[in-house]
Amino acid sequence: MNYKLLLPIILVGSLYSAQNQFELKDASKHYDVKINVETCENNECSGKANVELFDKKSSKKLQTLTSDNLNFYLNEDQKPTANIIQLYNEQSPVIFDDFNFDGTEDIAIRNGNESGYGGPSYDVYVFNITKKQFVPSEELTQLAHENLGMFNTDSARKRLITYSKSGCCWHLTTEYTVLPQRGLFKVYELEEDATGGETVKVTKKEFIDDKWTTNIKEYPIDVYYKK
């Protein structure tokens, strides 16, 4: 066997792997993150990936989560971002927040582009105190697949906020609260319908005192969308 020929191949393989490995130290309060992704070309990475979580204090590896397609772009430092959720722009491959408002950090990991209009979709995991691990949340993952990318978290009001649209002229903002042992509960909807061309029909629905209230108003388009 010609070991001289094998050596360059091994070195190239090691270099390729190193180029697709990233460490994030500031993404989480409690965890350091190591991302290993299948492919990186220019400033875009994609493909199968492992996301390894390490305890900040002990440096012990706690858990490995996977993605079939961890698609993301590198920033000016040639690293992935974290915790950025911009509706029509950057959405990070890894997002930490307290999604169920139980006082512990949860995590969302990008998995493909399966949300509305081919936008980023996420697998969402919540921290299980008994198991001391992140476990999949079907409800929250569904929210991050059926709307326009990852949902927003309003920690002050304890609301999860999603956005959806149809074409240029119909938009829907929905807010959910999380009920212990019961899961998601919708409490607010704002529908903005400008499909008529001249006016915007704004329908606001709120769940107050155990019942839904509805308020409908119409505005001239140039007044409603005035900057």
C-alpha positions as CSV (number, residue, x, y, z in Angstrom):
1,M,0.0,0.0,0.0
2,N,1.3,3.4,-0.9
3,Y,1.0,5.5,2.3
4,K,2.5,8.5,0.6
5,L,-0.6,8.7,-1.6
6,L,-2.9,8.2,1.3
7,L,-1.5,11.0,3.4
8,P,-2.6,14.0,1.3
9,I,-6.1,12.5,1.1
10,I,-6.3,12.2,4.9
11,L,-5.0,15.7,5.3
12,V,-7.6,17.1,2.8
13,G,-10.4,15.3,4.6
14,S,-9.3,16.7,8.0
15,L,-9.1,20.2,6.6
16,Y,-12.6,19.9,5.1
17,S,-14.1,18.8,8.4
18,A,-12.4,21.6,10.3
19,Q,-13.7,24.2,7.9
20,N,-17.3,23.0,8.6
21,Q,-17.0,23.1,12.4
22,F,-17.9,26.2,14.4
23,E,-18.0,27.0,18.1
24,L,-20.4,29.5,19.6
25,K,-19.5,30.7,23.1
26,D,-22.1,33.5,23.5
27,A,-25.2,31.9,22.1
28,S,-26.5,30.8,25.5
29,K,-26.2,31.6,29.2
30,H,-25.5,28.0,30.2
31,Y,-24.2,26.2,27.2
32,D,-21.3,26.4,24.7
33,V,-22.3,25.2,21.3
34,K,-20.3,23.3,18.7
35,I,-21.8,22.9,15.2
36,N,-20.6,20.4,12.7
37,V,-22.3,20.8,9.3
38,E,-21.9,18.7,6.1
39,T,-21.2,21.4,3.5
40,C,-19.9,25.0,3.4
41,E,-19.3,26.9,0.2
42,N,-18.4,30.6,0.1
43,N,-20.5,32.0,2.9
44,E,-23.3,29.5,3.0
45,C,-23.5,26.2,4.9
46,S,-26.1,23.4,4.6
47,G,-26.8,19.7,4.9
48,K,-26.8,17.3,7.7
49,A,-25.4,18.6,11.0
50,N,-24.8,17.9,14.6
51,V,-25.3,20.5,17.3
52,E,-23.3,19.6,20.4
53,L,-24.1,21.3,23.7
54,F,-21.5,21.7,26.5
55,D,-21.9,22.9,30.1
56,K,-20.2,26.3,30.4
57,K,-18.8,25.5,33.9
58,S,-17.6,21.9,33.5
59,S,-17.1,21.8,29.7
60,K,-18.8,18.5,29.8
61,K,-20.8,17.5,26.7
62,L,-24.4,17.3,27.7
63,Q,-26.3,16.5,24.5
64,T,-26.1,16.2,20.7
65,L,-29.0,17.3,18.6
66,T,-29.2,16.8,14.8
67,S,-30.6,18.6,11.8
68,D,-31.2,17.1,8.3
69,N,-30.5,20.5,6.8
70,L,-28.9,23.2,9.0
71,N,-28.9,25.9,6.4
72,F,-27.2,29.2,7.4
73,Y,-24.9,32.0,6.3
74,L,-21.7,33.0,7.9
75,N,-21.2,36.5,9.2
76,E,-18.2,38.8,8.7
77,D,-16.2,36.7,11.2
78,Q,-16.9,33.6,9.2
79,K,-19.1,32.2,11.9
80,P,-22.8,31.4,12.2
81,T,-25.0,33.9,14.1
82,A,-27.2,32.9,17.1
83,N,-30.5,34.1,18.4
84,I,-31.4,36.4,15.5
85,I,-35.0,36.3,14.2
86,Q,-35.7,38.8,11.4
87,L,-38.9,38.3,9.6
88,Y,-37.6,38.7,6.0
89,N,-33.9,38.6,6.6
90,E,-31.5,36.8,8.9
91,Q,-32.7,33.9,11.1
92,S,-29.9,32.1,13.0
93,P,-29.3,28.3,12.8
94,V,-29.5,28.1,16.6
95,I,-31.9,30.1,18.9
96,F,-31.9,29.9,22.7
97,D,-34.8,31.3,24.7
98,D,-37.4,30.3,27.2
99,F,-40.2,29.3,24.8
100,N,-42.6,27.8,27.4
101,F,-41.9,30.4,30.1
102,D,-40.9,27.9,32.8
103,G,-37.7,29.7,33.7
104,T,-35.3,27.4,31.8
105,E,-33.5,27.9,28.4
106,D,-34.9,26.0,25.5
107,I,-33.4,25.7,22.0
108,A,-34.6,25.8,18.4
109,I,-32.4,24.4,15.6
110,R,-33.0,25.2,12.0
111,N,-34.0,22.3,9.8
112,G,-34.5,23.2,6.2
113,N,-36.7,25.8,4.5
114,E,-40.2,24.4,5.0
115,S,-42.0,27.4,6.5
116,G,-44.2,29.8,4.5
117,Y,-42.8,30.9,1.1
118,G,-39.8,28.6,1.5
119,G,-38.6,30.4,4.6
120,P,-36.5,28.8,7.4
121,S,-38.1,26.1,9.5
122,Y,-37.0,25.0,13.0
123,D,-37.1,21.9,15.3
124,V,-37.9,23.2,18.8
125,Y,-36.8,21.5,22.0
126,V,-37.8,22.4,25.5
127,F,-35.7,21.6,28.6
128,N,-37.0,18.7,30.7
129,I,-35.9,19.3,34.3
130,T,-36.5,15.6,35.3
131,K,-34.5,14.2,32.4
132,K,-32.1,17.1,32.4
133,Q,-32.2,17.1,28.6
134,F,-33.8,19.0,25.8
135,V,-36.8,17.1,24.4
136,P,-38.7,17.7,21.2
137,S,-41.9,19.9,21.3
138,E,-44.3,18.9,18.6
139,E,-46.5,22.0,19.1
140,L,-43.7,24.5,19.0
141,T,-42.0,22.8,16.0
142,Q,-45.3,23.0,14.2
143,L,-45.5,26.8,14.9
144,A,-42.0,27.1,13.4
145,H,-43.0,25.2,10.2
146,E,-46.4,26.6,9.4
147,N,-45.7,30.3,9.6
148,L,-43.1,32.7,8.3
149,G,-40.0,31.3,9.9
150,M,-39.3,31.1,13.6
151,F,-41.8,32.6,16.0
152,N,-40.9,35.6,18.3
153,T,-40.9,35.3,22.1
154,D,-42.3,38.2,24.1
155,S,-40.9,37.3,27.6
156,A,-42.5,40.3,29.3
157,R,-46.0,39.4,28.3
158,K,-45.3,35.6,28.1
159,R,-46.5,35.4,24.5
160,L,-45.3,33.6,21.4
161,I,-45.9,35.5,18.2
162,T,-46.2,34.1,14.7
163,Y,-46.6,35.8,11.3
164,S,-48.2,34.6,8.1
165,K,-49.2,36.1,4.8
166,S,-50.8,35.5,1.4
167,G,-49.2,37.5,-1.4
168,C,-48.6,41.1,-0.9
169,C,-51.8,42.2,0.7
170,W,-53.0,39.8,3.4
171,H,-51.1,39.5,6.7
172,L,-51.9,37.7,10.0
173,T,-50.3,38.1,13.3
174,T,-51.2,35.6,16.0
175,E,-50.2,35.4,19.6
176,Y,-50.2,32.4,21.9
177,T,-49.8,31.8,25.6
178,V,-48.5,28.6,27.1
179,L,-50.8,26.9,29.7
180,P,-49.1,24.5,32.1
181,Q,-49.9,20.9,31.4
182,R,-52.1,22.0,28.4
183,G,-49.7,23.6,25.9
184,L,-50.4,26.4,23.5
185,F,-53.5,28.6,23.6
186,K,-54.3,31.2,21.1
187,V,-55.2,34.6,22.6
188,Y,-54.9,37.2,19.9
189,E,-55.2,37.6,16.1
190,L,-54.6,40.7,13.9
191,E,-55.7,40.3,10.3
192,E,-54.8,43.0,7.8
193,D,-56.6,42.5,4.5
194,A,-55.7,44.9,1.7
195,T,-56.8,42.6,-1.2
196,G,-59.5,45.1,-2.1
197,G,-56.9,47.5,-3.4
198,E,-58.1,50.8,-1.9
199,T,-58.8,50.0,1.8
200,V,-57.3,47.8,4.5
201,K,-59.8,45.8,6.5
202,V,-58.3,45.3,10.0
203,T,-59.8,42.6,12.1
204,K,-58.6,42.3,15.7
205,K,-59.7,39.3,17.9
206,E,-58.7,39.0,21.5
207,F,-59.5,36.3,24.1
208,I,-60.5,38.3,27.3
209,D,-62.3,37.0,30.4
210,D,-62.8,33.6,28.9
211,K,-64.4,34.8,25.6
212,W,-63.4,36.2,22.2
213,T,-64.0,39.8,21.3
214,T,-63.8,41.0,17.7
215,N,-63.2,44.5,16.4
216,I,-63.3,45.3,12.7
217,K,-62.3,48.6,11.1
218,E,-61.4,49.8,7.6
219,Y,-58.8,52.4,6.6
220,P,-57.6,53.9,3.4
221,I,-54.4,52.1,2.3
222,D,-52.2,55.3,2.2
223,V,-53.3,56.2,5.7
224,Y,-52.9,52.8,7.3
225,Y,-49.5,52.1,5.8
226,K,-48.2,55.7,6.1
227,K,-44.6,55.7,7.2
